[in-house]
């Protein structure tokens, strides 16, 4: 069956360089309407004893780490209690590949974090294709916080690489996270995931498959599907069209006067109800929603077409 869950996979507490305690973060997650969060301290192992008592049936807490190197940062999500990923590696060095294998061996997920962060060591020099997913939206879209990324550059780079990745059978889902360090940041943005349940294996599997979209806050609600030849598919799923036209359906709430664009490998076009496309023209379709002033309100991972 499955259900939709909202989460934030990039969060810092007082145990690295954040200003909130674990208890304050857990309370903020519940107040923000989140179902899960991932604690990702800089080069510090997350200890189960710190977080176990703070989670529950209403809040899943994933253990992770922000692997902070001199040539960029990446997130290791779904680590074991006390597991520490070695961060002493650079581009082309064997320890980098070894670190990725260790994360996957633990059942975890590797995510390229804010690949164009505007500070020394923030630009990600590691190849994006090495990671399981890419953080295309980090914190407030426009922010004076020094750790927030250049979201526009990360977003555009991900979009440019998508068609080639889909056609090669290895595309990387997009994630959006707050990179919380201060009060009031958690869940802005957040990743909304369709998973089999609120468990670490189910959430990580859904993130890995791209069964997710990104919202600027819990106020935004979106459902995007494609239908052809009597079959339907949602975000991150594959739709075999049998050569029939693909009809797109979108339900959206929480954005005043939204500016909606349909993205395919042929570019972008304004959304129109009942819009149809052809799998002969594109191998994917995805949606982006913006405010009238151009700020991004939501974006989806693609529906794959054949």
HELIX and SHEET records of a PDB file:
HELIX    1   1 UNK A   22  UNK A   31  1                                  10    
HELIX    2   2 UNK A   48  UNK A   51  1                                   4    
HELIX    3   3 UNK A   52  UNK A   54  5                                   3    
HELIX    4   4 UNK A   94  UNK A  105  1                                  12    
HELIX    5   5 UNK A  128  UNK A  130  5                                   3    
HELIX    6   6 UNK A  151  UNK A  168  1                                  18    
HELIX    7   7 UNK A  200  UNK A  209  1                                  10    
SHEET    1   A13 UNK A 173  UNK A 177  0                                        
SHEET    2   A13 UNK A 133  UNK A 138  1                                        
SHEET    3   A13 UNK A 109  UNK A 112  1                                        
SHEET    4   A13 UNK A  72  UNK A  77 -1                                        
SHEET    5   A13 UNK A  60  UNK A  69 -1                                        
SHEET    6   A13 UNK A  36  UNK A  39  1                                        
SHEET    7   A13 UNK A   3  UNK A  11  1                                        
SHEET    8   A13 UNK A 190  UNK A 195 -1                                        
SHEET    9   A13 UNK A 212  UNK A 215 -1                                        
SHEET   10   A13 UNK A 296  UNK A 300 -1                                        
SHEET   11   A13 UNK A 284  UNK A 290 -1                                        
SHEET   12   A13 UNK A 259  UNK A 264 -1                                        
SHEET   13   A13 UNK A 267  UNK A 270 -1                                        
SHEET    1   B13 UNK A 173  UNK A 177  0                                        
SHEET    2   B13 UNK A 133  UNK A 138  1                                        
SHEET    3   B13 UNK A 109  UNK A 112  1                                        
SHEET    4   B13 UNK A  72  UNK A  77 -1                                        
SHEET    5   B13 UNK A  60  UNK A  69 -1                                        
SHEET    6   B13 UNK A  36  UNK A  39  1                                        
SHEET    7   B13 UNK A   3  UNK A  11  1                                        
SHEET    8   B13 UNK A 190  UNK A 195 -1                                        
SHEET    9   B13 UNK A 212  UNK A 215 -1                                        
SHEET   10   B13 UNK A 296  UNK A 300 -1                                        
SHEET   11   B13 UNK A 284  UNK A 290 -1                                        
SHEET   12   B13 UNK A 303  UNK A 305 -1                                        
SHEET   13   B13 UNK A 238  UNK A 239  1                                        
SHEET    1   C 4 UNK A 231  UNK A 234  0                                        
SHEET    2   C 4 UNK A 221  UNK A 228 -1                                        
SHEET    3   C 4 UNK A 246  UNK A 253 -1                                        
SHEET    4   C 4 UNK A 276  UNK A 277 -1                                        
END                                                                             
